[in-house]
Amino acid sequence: MTLDIILYGREHRLELLAGVPACRFRLSGGPERAAHVVAPVPGIYSVLMDGLVYDVWVEEAVSGLVIVIDGYRFEAGVCDPRRYSRQSRNRGPEGIQGLRAPMPGKVVRVLAAPGDAVEAGQGVIVVEAMKMQNELKAPRAGRVLSIAVKEGAIVAAGDVLATIE
């Protein structure tokens, strides 16, 4: 599988040669690399590469993915060239969408209420994990249908915290 990734405004091509756990890949035509990847819960990965272990959290965002690797935050746009079409380029997700906790943590703020209109990228809930606050943002413009948590609640990775239509 080949994916186009935009990181810091630069486009890279990622070729996935073998999947998890014994992952093999090539980035932008470079040498083949290998990593052992374990995903104990959705969105959280433990990656062993070149003798080092990395803790990785991945969450969906309006622009693509937010990736946190050992405390360093990256935003990446990801496109599967097989799914690209001119008609789908400007379309956002449709229907009801759940805003999920990217990792275990504590809800420190609820920024929206049921019935509120939200814009794409607007903060809805803030979750604190590993002394970092992560603002979960609306994936698209819409209306908040429900908020499933209160401030102070402990959440697990993958828990639905809010729904947006």
C-alpha positions in Angstrom: 0.0 0.0 0.0 1.2 3.5 -0.8 0.1 6.7 1.0 0.9 10.3 0.4 1.8 12.1 3.6 2.1 15.9 4.1 4.3 16.8 7.1 5.3 20.4 7.8 4.2 21.3 4.3 6.4 18.7 2.6 4.9 15.8 0.7 6.3 12.3 1.4 5.4 8.9 -0.1 5.1 6.1 2.4 5.2 2.6 1.0 4.0 0.0 3.5 5.6 -3.3 2.5 4.4 -5.4 5.4 1.8 -4.8 8.1 1.9 -5.1 11.9 3.4 -6.4 14.0 6.5 -7.0 11.8 6.2 -3.8 9.8 8.4 -3.0 6.9 8.2 0.4 5.0 10.0 2.8 2.7 9.7 6.6 3.0 10.1 8.8 -0.1 12.1 6.2 -2.0 14.7 5.8 0.8 16.0 2.5 2.1 13.6 -0.2 3.4 13.1 0.1 7.2 11.6 -2.3 9.8 9.8 -1.8 13.0 7.9 -4.0 15.4 4.5 -2.4 16.2 2.0 -3.4 18.9 -1.4 -1.6 19.3 -2.7 -2.5 22.8 -5.8 -0.2 22.2 -7.0 1.7 19.2 -5.0 4.8 18.5 -2.1 3.9 20.8 1.0 2.1 19.6 4.3 0.9 21.0 6.9 0.9 18.2 10.3 -0.8 18.5 12.7 0.6 15.8 16.5 0.6 15.6 16.7 -0.7 19.2 14.5 2.2 20.6 10.9 2.0 21.9 8.5 4.8 21.0 5.1 5.5 22.5 2.8 6.8 19.7 -0.7 8.2 20.0 -2.7 8.8 16.8 -6.0 10.7 16.5 -8.1 11.9 13.6 -8.2 15.7 13.0 -9.8 18.0 10.4 -6.6 18.2 8.4 -5.7 14.5 8.7 -4.0 13.0 11.7 -2.5 14.3 14.9 0.4 12.1 16.0 2.2 12.3 19.4 5.5 10.5 19.6 7.1 10.5 23.0 5.5 13.9 23.8 6.3 15.5 20.4 3.2 16.5 18.5 2.9 16.3 14.7 0.0 17.0 12.3 0.0 15.0 9.1 -2.2 15.0 6.1 -2.7 11.5 4.7 -4.1 10.6 1.3 -4.5 7.2 -0.2 -3.9 7.9 -3.9 -6.3 5.0 -4.8 -9.2 6.9 -3.2 -8.6 10.3 -4.6 -11.2 11.9 -6.9 -12.1 15.4 -7.9 -15.6 15.0 -6.6 -14.5 13.9 -3.1 -11.7 16.4 -2.7 -13.8 19.1 -1.0 -16.3 16.8 0.8 -16.2 16.4 4.5 -17.4 13.4 6.5 -21.2 13.1 6.5 -23.7 11.7 9.1 -23.3 11.4 12.8 -19.6 11.2 14.0 -18.3 10.3 17.4 -15.4 12.2 18.9 -13.3 9.5 20.6 -10.6 9.7 23.3 -7.3 9.2 21.6 -5.7 7.8 24.8 -6.7 7.1 28.4 -6.9 10.3 30.5 -9.1 12.8 32.4 -11.6 15.2 31.0 -10.5 18.7 32.1 -12.8 20.9 30.1 -16.0 20.6 28.1 -16.1 23.4 25.6 -19.4 22.7 23.9 -22.9 21.7 25.0 -25.6 19.6 23.2 -27.3 21.7 20.6 -24.3 24.0 20.1 -23.3 24.7 16.5 -19.6 24.0 15.9 -17.2 24.8 13.1 -14.6 22.4 11.7 -11.6 22.5 13.9 -13.4 24.0 16.9 -12.5 22.6 20.3 -15.2 20.4 21.9 -13.5 18.6 24.8 -10.1 18.8 26.5 -8.6 15.5 27.8 -5.4 15.5 29.9 -3.1 12.5 29.5 0.5 12.2 30.6 0.6 15.8 31.8 -0.4 17.0 28.3 -3.8 18.6 27.4 -5.3 17.4 24.1 -8.1 19.4 22.7 -10.5 17.2 20.7 -11.8 19.2 17.8 -14.9 19.0 15.6 -14.0 17.1 12.5 -16.4 19.2 10.5 -19.0 21.9 10.9 -22.2 20.7 12.4 -24.3 20.5 15.6 -23.3 18.7 18.9 -25.8 16.0 19.5 -24.5 14.8 22.8 -21.7 15.1 25.3 -21.1 11.7 27.0 -18.7 12.9 29.7 -18.4 15.6 32.5 -15.4 17.5 33.6 -13.3 15.2 35.9 -14.4 12.0 34.2 -11.7 9.3 33.6 -11.9 8.0 30.0 -10.3 5.0 28.2 -8.8 5.2 24.7 -11.5 4.9 22.1 -14.4 6.0 24.4 -16.9 8.2 22.5 -16.9 11.5 24.3 -19.3 13.5 22.1 -21.3 13.1 18.9 -21.6 15.6 16.1 -24.1 15.6 13.2 
